[in-house]
Amino acid sequence: MLPEKPASKPVARHLLMKLFGSRPGIKMDAASAVRVGALFGISENNIRVTLTRLQSAKLLKLVERGYYQLGKDGEQFAGEISSWHTAESRLCEWRGDWLTVLTTALAKSDRKATRAQDRALKLMGLKKLSADFYVRPNNLNDTVGTTRERLYRLGLDKSAVVFNASDFAGATEKKAAGLWQTKNLEASYEEGLIELARSRKRIEGLSLDDAAKEYYIVGDNALKRLVFDPLLPAPLVNVDLRRAFRAKVEEYDKAGAEVWYEFLNIKK
C-alpha cells in the first residue's frame, strides 16, 4: 500500500491563482477568498494582503461589485498551466528527431533569468544532454518556430537558440534517450491512479468543506504531475498508461469543480 501523504498548507498566492485560473471567467469577492483561506488555515489578513498584491501585479483585476477576476497577466499564467487539458492533442508520432535548445549566451550570474529559464525548460520536458545543451524527443505537432515562441513566453531567455536535430551518433542517441527516468515516470502514473481512486472513495463521506479541501489537495498534486510531465513518446514511455492517468485526472477535475462551485456559490 502507498503511504498517506501529509497535506501541507498552500501558499495564499498559489491557492488563489489556481482557483481563479481553474476555469474561464471565475469571479470571487474578498469574503469568498477569506472563506477559501480559512479552509486551509490561512488568516484573513494574509488573504486580503495577497489579493491586493495580486491586483498590483496585474495578475488580478477588480470587476463589478468588488469581485476579483484574472487580469491580463493572470490569464496568460492560467493559460499555460491549464494547457495540460489539450497536451495529448499537441503530440504526434516520433520520427526519431530531437528538439534542442542551446543556452550558452545566457549570463550564469543572472539568477532570476536562470531560474525562469530552468522552469521553462522543465515545463517543456527538456533535459540537459551536455553543458548548455538541452534536448527532448520532437514528438510535438507544433513547428519549431511555434515551440520556440512558447519557450520564450514561458521564460526562456531570447538569447537561447532553439532548433531541430537528427542523426546523433549512436552513443549520443543512447544517452539522450536515457535522460528521463521513465520507470519512475510510469510508477508516478500508477501511483496517481491509486491516489485518485482512494480520494474519490474518501470524499463520499465528507462534508462540503472537507470535500472541497480534499479535491484541491489531491487534485493539485495530480496536476503537478501533468504540468511537468515531459510527454515522452513510445517506446520511451508507456503512453497508454499516461493517457489513462490523464483521463482520470480530467474526471477528478470536473467532479472537483462542481464541489468548488457549490462551496463558493458560483453560478455556472
Disulfide bonds with the S-S distance in Angstrom:
none
